[in-house]
Amino acid sequence: MNMKQRTNITTPGRKHQNLWIPILAIWIASLTLLGILICSARFHGSAAVIFTLSVFSSICGAFTFYFLFRDLFVSSEPETRASQLEAVHKIIQKAGKSLELQETLNTITDVTVEVTGVRGCSIKFFDPETGTMRVRSIAGLNRRKTDLSVDVAENIYHKGLINGKPVFVEDALRKDFPELDEEMESLICVPLTIDKKPLGALCVYGEKGEQLSSDMINFLASLGELVTLSIANATVFENLRKLDEAKTWFLLKASHELKSPLSAIRSISRTLSDEYIGKLNEKQKEMLSRIDRRARALAEVVNDLITLVKGRAEISFSEREKINLCEVMAESVEFYNAKAQDKGIVMKIICATHESIIYGRREGLESIITNLLSNAIKYTNRGGEITLKMTEEGEQVFIEVSDTGIGIPKEEQKKLFNEFFRASNARHFTEDGTGIGLAIVKANVDRHGGKIEFKSEEGKGTTFKVTLKRLGN
């Protein structure tokens, strides 16, 4: 067997590292910020910022691409350069469509095989805890091999990769590269590194009797940089998503843990207030009343948190079904009518048709309407008016909740759907409120594939408009 470690390979783009490294850092930073903005459930209403960051990231990416692959323009034959650049273009085009790590890896291996004509391609990740190199994605070879791993300490080829050296192998032994099959005997692997730390390797496999060229080594060395960038971006996105999931489940767990003691506090305070264990003086009654009010307010916060977290985690105890919107609207108005009458507020309901059917989860649609009505009643002065209206146009159905309340200050409107946000005039108007209701509304609208918008003028009122897709006949 003939094995050569090309320790003197100069990776294309390295001589320009003083230029592309800072550009690369800016690119990754902008993509990371873009991922945070997209993943964050609290971010809303800054599409212009996202668009600007996207354009900026694309420009930085273009400059990084130029410095990484500049050598391809000057080091190879014209036909080879054309095919290599075509390969790079396809990989960038297809891998850039996803931030899912495994999907990105699979795209890179598939496209590499497609555009280079080699027998197979694999991407391996190095696990420093176990000291093994494991195949994470493979194309052109047996897919069942993807779970195979090799002990780096016992394998001189993989050990070379961990040390940052490209490896060219002819007549490869199957025990050293278990992903090989009987039809292959040669391969080229280049190391993947992040911050000079080994990440893994990118490998291509030649047909039996096929001589992989030195141009392939240079091409893979350049492509390895691109693969590393794609993996870094996808990994950042995956870590952000896991962090968001961890936060979601923590909130759900904490909220449920708070429900039991709150229920106990309210039960005990009511028992004492009803004088089951003895007479109370006026001061004691007032103190118990304050305890009950605070416990009730906290219970509302906990219930809102549970509703919000269930929506974010896509937890639901009801199945999707055909729902008559007018029925849900009528039930919601009936539920809140007494509360509105206590403030002298007139509530109107207008249904353009009583046959408007939505396919969705009933609890989610009820939550949208009840939260909007609850807010309207809470922030409308005594003697005001609230209108709940439903109209249709084509395949769309519109739900509008209008009030003559305090409105929302213009400079604060962009924060309206943020969790725990309450407008300044709302805080002065009443202490009641969690700042979660509208976040719940938006989460439920999003889950039903709709959109929500609003118009508001401080001191004159607010109109929320929800657009949903009507179930066809």
N, C-alpha and C positions, 0 to 999 in steps of 0.2 A: 504494500500500500504506500502510496506517495502522498504525503501531507505537507503543505506549505503554509506557514503563517506569514502574511504580508505585513510585516511590522513597519515597513517604511512607506506605506501608502499615505499620501497626503490627501485628506478628505477635501473635496471641492468646497470652496468658500472659506476655508480656514484662514487663508492669507488675508481675507477681508474682515476678520472677526472684530476688529476695532470699530467697524461700521455696522455690521449686522447684529451684533450682540445687543447694543442699546435699543436698536429698532425692534429686535425680537422681544426685548423686555417690555417695551411700550405696547407692543401688539398683544402679548399675553395679558398684561395689566388691563388693557382696554376690553379684551374679551372676557376677562374675569369679572370686571365691573358690569359688563353687559349681561353676563350670566346671573350675577347677583340681582340686578334690576328685574330680570325676567322671572327668576325663581321667587323673589320676595313677594309674599302675599299682600304686603302693605303698600307696594309700589303701584301707583295708579295715575293715569292721566298725563304721563310725560313721554308720549310717543315720539315727540321731536328729539328728546334727549337720546332715546334708544336709536333712532334713525341716525343721528349725528355720530354716536359711538360706533354704529355699524359701518358707516362710511369711513370714519377714521381708522377703524380696525382693518378694513379692506385696503386702504392706502398703505398702512404699515405692513400688512401682509404682502403687498405687491413688492415693496422695497426689500423685505426679507427674502422673498422668493428670488429676486434678482441676484442678491449677494450670495444666497445659498447655491444657486444653480448657474452662476456666471461662467464657471469653468466649462460647462456643457456647451457653451456657445463657441469656445475656442479650442477645445481639446480633442474633438472627435471628427470623424468624417461627416459630411453634410447629411447623408441619409441616416446615419446613426444619431446625429444630433436631433434631426427632425422626429425620429421615432421616440427618442428619450424625452424630448419636450412634450410630445403628444401624450406620452405616458404620464408625465408629471401633471399636465393639464387635466387629464381625466381623473387622476387621483384627487387632485385639489377640488375639482368640480363635484365629484361624488362624495368624497369623505366630508366635505364642508357642509353637506346637507343635514348632517346629524351631529348631535352632541352626546349621543349615547355611546359609551365606551366600546361595548362589544360590537355594536353595529358599525362603528368607525373602523375597528380592527378588521372585521370581515370584509368591509368595502375595500380596504387597502390591499388585502391579500388577493381578493377576487380580481381587482382591476390590474394589479401587477402581473398576474398570470395572463390576463386577457391581452395586455398591450405589449408584453415582452416576449411572449411565445414560449416561456419556460414551462417545464412540466408541472411545477408546483411552487408554492410560496407559503411561508409560515412566519408568524410573529410569536416570539417566546418572551415570557416575563421571568425575571429572576426574583426568587423569594429568598431574601437574606436570612430569614429565620430558619428555614429548612435547608438552605444551601443548594436548592434545586432550580433547574431551568425548566419551566413548564410551558408547553404549547398553549397559547390562548386563542389563536385563530389559524386556520389552515385552508388552503385552496388547492385544488388539483390533485390532492392526495386523499387517503382514506380519512374521512371525517371522524371516525372512531378513535383516531390517534390523538385527538385534541386533549385527552386527559392524561397523556403520558408525560412523565417528567424524568429528567436526567440529573444525577448527582454531579454537581459541577466539580467538586473536589476530586472525583475519580475519573474525570473526563478532560483530557488535555485540550480538546477543541473548544469546549464551552469555557474552560478556564481562561483561554486566550481571549475570548469575547468579553469576559468579565474584566479583564485587564485593559480593555479598550482597543483591541487589535482585530481588524478584519481577518477572517479565516477563509482560505480556499482549500477545499478538500476534493481529492480525486480518489476513486475506488473506496468510498466511505464504508465503514463497517456499520452494519445495521444495529449492533448493540450500542454504538455511540450515538446514532441518530435514529431512534426507534420509529420516527415518523416516515422513514424511507420505505419504499416497497421494492420488489424484485426488478422493476424496470428503470431504476435510477442508481447511479453510482457516483455522481459528483454534485457538489453544492458550493455556494458562496454565502457566507454569513457576515453581516456587519453589526457592530455593537450599537445599541441604543442607550444613550446616557442623558441624564438630567442633572445639571449642576455637578458634573464630573462623577456622578454616582451611577453605577450600572442599573439600567432599567430592564434590559433584555437584549434581544437580537432580532434582526430581520434577515430571513434566509430565502434563497431561491434554489431550486433543484433542477438539474439538467437531465434530459433523457439518457438512457444507457448509451454510451459511446459518444455523447455530445460534449464538446469542449466549451465550457463557459469562458467568455473572453475577458480580458482585462478591462475593457470598456464597461462590462457589467459590474465590475468591482467599483469603478469610479461612480457609475450611475447609482448603485445601491448605497454607496457612502453618502452621496448627496440626498438620495431619497430617505435615508435613515434620519436625517435632520428633519425632514418634513413629517415623517411618521412620529418622531418624538414630539413635535409641536402639536400634532393632532391628538396624540395620547394625552399630552399635558392639558390641552383645552378640555377634552372629554372627561378627564379625571377631575378637573376643577368643578365642572358642571355636576358630575356624579356625587362629589363630596358635598356640594351645596345642597343637592337634593336630599342626601342622607341626613344632613344637618337639619333641614327643614322638616323631614319626617320625624326625626328624633324630638324636635321641639313640639311638633303636633301631638305625638303620643305622650309626651310629658304633660302637656296641658290637659289632655284627655284624662290621664291618670290622676293628676292633681285635682281636677275639677270633681271627679267622682269621689275622691277621698274627702273632699270638703262637704259633700252633700249630706252625709250621715250626721256629723256633728252639728251642722246648721239646722237640720230637721229636729235634732234633739233639743237645741237651744230654743227653737220656736215652740216646740211642744211643751217644754217646761215653763216658758214664759206665759203661755196661754193658760196652763194649769194654775199657775200662781195668780194670774189676772182674774180668773174665774173664782178665786177665793176658796178653792177646794181644800186648802190646808190652813185656812184661817183668814180673818178679816184683814184688809189692807187700808192704810191711810192714803190720802190723796198723793202725797209725795212718792210713796211706794208704787202706786198705780202708774204715775207718770214715768217713773224710771223703767218699769216693766214695758210700758208702751214704747219707750225709746229703744229698748233692747229689741223688741219685736220688729220695729220699723227698720232698724239697722240690719237685723238678721234677714228680713225679707228682701232688703235691697241687695245684700250680699248673695242671697240665694238666686236673685234674678241675674246677677253677674255670672254666677256659676252655671246657671242654665243656658245663658247666652254663649258662654265659652264652650260648653259641651256641644251646642248646636253648631257653632262656628267650626270647631275642630272636626266634628263628624263630616261636615261639608267638605273641608279641606282633605280629610282622609278618605273621602268618598264612602263613608259608612252610612248605611241607610237601612231602616227596618221595614221599609215599604217598597214594593215592586213598582216598576213602571206600568202605568195603566192609562186607559182613556179617561180623561177628566173634563167635566163640563165646567168651564171657567166661571160662568155666571152663577152656578151653584156655590162654588167656593167663595166668590165675592159676596154673595148674599149671606152666607154663613158668617163670614168675617165681619160684615157690617152689623149683623145681629149681635155678635159677641161683644163688639165695642160700643154698641149704641147707648147702653146705660152710662158708660164712662163719659161719652160725649155729651149726653143730656145733663150730667152733673155740672158740666162747664157751660151749658147753654149753647153748645155747638150743634149746628144743623148738618146732618150727614145725608148726602144724596148718592144714589147708585144708578148708573146708566149703562144698560147693556144693549148694544146695537142689535145683537141677535142672541137668542137663548140656545143656539145650537153650535156654539164655538167650542170645539173639542181640542184639547192639548194632550199629547202623549208624554207623560212624565210621572214624577213621583208626587203624590198628593201632599205629603208633609212639606216638601220643598216649595211647592206652589202656594200652599197656605202660609208658609213662613214669609214668602215674598210680600204677600198682600197684608198680612197682619202686622209685620214690622213697619211697613210704610204707613198703615193706618195709625198704629200706635204712636209713631213719631209725629204724625200730623196732629193728632189730638193733644199730645204733650206740649207741642210748641205753637199751638194756636190759642190766641187770647179768648177769653170768655165772650160768647156771642158771635164767634166766627163761623166759618163755613168750610166743609170738606166735601169734595166730590170724588167718587170712585167711578171711573169710566172705562168701558171696554169697547173697542172698535176693531174692524177688520179691513184688510186691503190685500187682495190676492191671497197668497199663502201665509201672510203674516197676520198676527193678532197683537193689538196694542192695549196695554193696561196703563191707565193714568191715575195718579193720586194727586189731587190739587188741594191746597189749603190757603187760607188767608192769614197765615201765621207770621212769625218773626223773620222768616227768610234767612239767608245765609250770606255773610259778608263776602264780597267778590274775591278778595285776596285770600280767603280761606277755602274756597270751593274746590280747589284741586286736591285737597286733603280729605275730602268728605268721606270717601270709602276706605280710608285707612282704619285699621283696627284701633280702638280706644280713643279715636279722635272725636272731640266735641268742639263745635264752633264757640268762639268767645261769647257771643250773645246768648247761645244756648246754656252755657254754664251760669250766666248771670240770671237767666230766666227761671231756671229750676235746678236744684241739686240732683234731682233724679235723672238717671241716665248712665249707661255704661260705655257708650261710644262703640258698641259692637254691632248694633242692629243693622246698620247699613252695610257693614262688611259681610254680615250673614246674607243680606238681600243679594249683594253682588255675587257672592259665592254660589248661591242657588240659581241665579240667572245664568251664570257661566256654565253651571252643570247642565242646564237645560238648553245650552247652545244659543242663548239669547244675548241681548245687550240692554244696558240701562243707561239712561241719560237724564239730565234734569235742567230746569231753568229756575232761577231764583233771584229775587231782588230783596235786599234787606229791608224789613219793615212792611213788605207787601205780600209775601208768601212764596211758596215753592210748588213746582209741579214735577213729579217724577214720572218718567215714561219708560215702561218695560216692553221690549219687542221680543215676541216668541214666534216660533213656527207653528202654524195651525195644522192639525192633522187633516189630510185630504180626504175627500169622499171616497 
